[in-house]
Amino acid sequence: EGSSFLFDASISGPAITHITQVPDGFWAVIIAFIGAYEATRAETGWVDPADCPVDQPGLLRDDYMPGDLKFDPLGLMPGDLKF
């Protein structure tokens, strides 16, 4: 009964077994995209360790808002938020 448009209906059976049926190449692509995005986010959000005081490792930039992915295609986030 497979109805997946991504994997040519090759994934079937109970949902708990679906993750083991996904082709191996798919995971390599997903891991590469997530790793690239997380590296970019780390460079954007955190102060360079060479520029950080010794007593404040992992210092966030002043203009960085944790959780704000800068993705708002519908314009739903108000522009005047101040935390």
N, C-alpha and C positions, 0 to 999 in steps of 0.2 A: 504494500500500500504506500510506499514511499512517495512523498510529495515535495521533496526538497528541490528548489530550483537551483541551488548552489552546487550540489554534488550529484546531479543527474539521477536523483531518486535512489541513490545507492545506500542511503542511511535509512534503516527501518528498525522496527521492533520497539520495545519499551524505551522511553525517554532516558532512563538511567544508563542505557548502553550506547547512546548516540555519540558521546564524546570519544569513545574508543573506536568508533567507526569512521571518524573524520580522517581524510588522507594526510600523510605526514607533511607534505609540502605546505599545506595550509597553515600549520603551526609555525613553521619557519618564517613565513610572511607576516603572520600576526606578531610574533616576537620581535621581528625587525622593526615593524611600524611602532609598536609600543616602546621599544628601546630608544628609537630615534626621537619620539615625542617626549619621553621622560628626560632625555639628555638636554633637549632644547628648553624644557620647562625648568630644569635645574639651573641652567645658565641664566635664564631670565629671572628667576625668583630669588636666588641666593647670591650674596656678596662673594666675590672671589676670595678663596681662603688666604691668598697672599695679602689681601687688603683688610682682613678681619683682625680685630684685636684678639690677642691670645686668650683672654678670658671670655670671649663670646664666639665660640665656634658655631657654624651653621647660622649666621646672622642673615635674616631676610632683608631684601631691599625695601626701602621706604615706600616705593610706589607699587609694590607687589601685594596683591590680595590673594591669600591662599584659597584655592578652589575656583578662582576666576580663570576660566580657560580661554577667555577672549573670543568666545564663539557664541554669537547671539544673532543668527541670521534673521530672526523675526523682529528684532529690536525690542524685546520684552524687558530687558534690564534697564531700570531707571538710571539716568546719567548723573544724578546728584546724590548718590549714596556716599555717606561718610561714616566710617567706623572708628 
